[in-house]
Amino acid sequence: MASSIQCPVCGMAVDPQTAPSASYDDQTYSFCSEECRERFVADPGSFVGNTGS
């Protein structure tokens, strides 16, 4: 049985086996929808906690 994880954009539970995904900073992230994936790809740092300087 696959475990579910949270979409980094909206927090919904997703199945990483079937969910859309994208990579950022050598990490793969899974999303509940293509819309959340597109939002993440446009500005990944805002969803993974990078604060810059």
C-alpha positions in Angstrom: 0.0 0.0 0.0 1.4 3.4 -1.0 1.7 6.0 1.7 0.2 9.4 1.1 2.2 12.7 1.4 1.1 16.3 1.4 1.0 18.6 -1.6 3.6 21.3 -0.8 1.3 24.0 -2.4 -2.1 23.4 -0.8 -1.5 20.6 1.8 -3.9 18.0 0.4 -3.0 14.4 0.7 -1.5 12.9 -2.5 -0.4 9.5 -3.7 3.2 9.9 -4.9 2.7 6.9 -7.2 0.1 8.6 -9.3 0.4 12.3 -8.6 2.0 14.9 -10.9 5.6 15.8 -9.8 8.4 18.2 -10.2 12.0 18.4 -9.0 13.6 21.3 -7.2 17.0 21.4 -5.5 17.6 17.6 -6.0 14.3 16.8 -4.3 11.1 15.5 -6.0 7.8 16.9 -4.9 4.3 15.4 -5.7 1.2 17.5 -6.2 -2.6 17.0 -5.9 -3.2 18.6 -9.3 -1.5 20.0 -12.4 -2.5 23.5 -11.1 -0.6 23.1 -7.9 2.4 21.7 -9.9 2.3 24.7 -12.2 2.2 27.1 -9.2 5.2 25.3 -7.6 7.2 25.4 -10.8 6.6 29.1 -11.2 8.1 29.9 -7.7 9.4 26.7 -5.9 11.2 28.7 -3.2 8.0 30.1 -1.8 6.7 26.5 -1.2 9.8 24.8 0.3 10.7 27.5 2.8 13.7 29.1 1.2 14.1 32.6 2.6 17.0 33.8 0.5 19.4 36.2 2.3 
